């Protein structure tokens, strides 16, 4: 028995969510007095791979295959499943990222495993029961699921578990597996990555705006506030559909689902589709001149006021605070 963690990378670098999943997997391995093995797929440098040991990995399996340089759902699932079998791993942990949401069900089928996606807490293991708290109904509720299968897949929600350094470096081993043509029937032709300073899915703070900003020429205020807070910028669907902002910033049920520690919504009414993608945020702040905007019903803090009056004052207050800190 062991725990296997899929260490997802972007352009050869591991993301914050990977270190969260590693720390989470390490805690599960400690719960079960077993070892933690990490697997990395793609073109990642050896020194970067060895860093995974700092977060609990005792061994890193490196899959360097030209066919697997870019993410391919079915092929990656096959490789991870074979690594789990080869190393006797009955618990596989992945990030509940865009890629992870495609991998989890495929791994469940390949390993005949129960799946808990969107996990937000460590599993409870009492009296032979293995239960996991996870998000449900597009983040509007939580569910406690019991995994009764021998093999288990857990996909950890972003920002749900703190990053913990618990080791030094880990030995890296090549893991070679012959790929099957059937794993490449569906291929990704191109990957366009957002070039924001802060990755939206991994961001701890998100500053988001909607049509209340009146036009793309007014987004300087959003970007200035985001820069001051070390936040990612986001927008509502109508904004991206209008071409004011790139689609990579669209958050909501049909866009990117986010779960930051702080979500600031400016000039967004709060349609149900938008709320479904942001309701997992720990704290929601809403700024809107319409006191009846639906967003206020789910907000932790709300300001009824014109964004063009409130934002300059908020930016000035943040600058003053940072200058005195």
Secondary structure as GFF3:
##gff-version 3
##sequence-region A 1 325
A	DSSP	beta_strand	2	6	.	.	.	ID=ss1
A	DSSP	beta_strand	9	10	.	.	.	ID=ss2
A	DSSP	beta_strand	13	14	.	.	.	ID=ss3
A	DSSP	alpha_helix	16	31	.	.	.	ID=ss4
A	DSSP	beta_strand	36	41	.	.	.	ID=ss5
A	DSSP	alpha_helix	46	50	.	.	.	ID=ss6
A	DSSP	three_ten_helix	51	55	.	.	.	ID=ss7
A	DSSP	beta_strand	59	63	.	.	.	ID=ss8
A	DSSP	three_ten_helix	66	68	.	.	.	ID=ss9
A	DSSP	alpha_helix	73	86	.	.	.	ID=ss10
A	DSSP	beta_strand	89	95	.	.	.	ID=ss11
A	DSSP	alpha_helix	98	110	.	.	.	ID=ss12
A	DSSP	beta_strand	114	119	.	.	.	ID=ss13
A	DSSP	beta_strand	124	126	.	.	.	ID=ss14
A	DSSP	beta_strand	129	136	.	.	.	ID=ss15
A	DSSP	beta_strand	141	146	.	.	.	ID=ss16
A	DSSP	beta_strand	152	156	.	.	.	ID=ss17
A	DSSP	beta_strand	171	174	.	.	.	ID=ss18
A	DSSP	three_ten_helix	181	184	.	.	.	ID=ss19
A	DSSP	beta_strand	205	209	.	.	.	ID=ss20
A	DSSP	three_ten_helix	211	213	.	.	.	ID=ss21
A	DSSP	three_ten_helix	216	218	.	.	.	ID=ss22
A	DSSP	alpha_helix	220	229	.	.	.	ID=ss23
A	DSSP	beta_strand	232	235	.	.	.	ID=ss24
A	DSSP	alpha_helix	237	241	.	.	.	ID=ss25
A	DSSP	three_ten_helix	247	249	.	.	.	ID=ss26
A	DSSP	beta_strand	262	266	.	.	.	ID=ss27
A	DSSP	alpha_helix	272	278	.	.	.	ID=ss28
A	DSSP	beta_strand	283	288	.	.	.	ID=ss29
A	DSSP	three_ten_helix	294	297	.	.	.	ID=ss30
A	DSSP	beta_strand	301	304	.	.	.	ID=ss31
A	DSSP	alpha_helix	307	324	.	.	.	ID=ss32
###
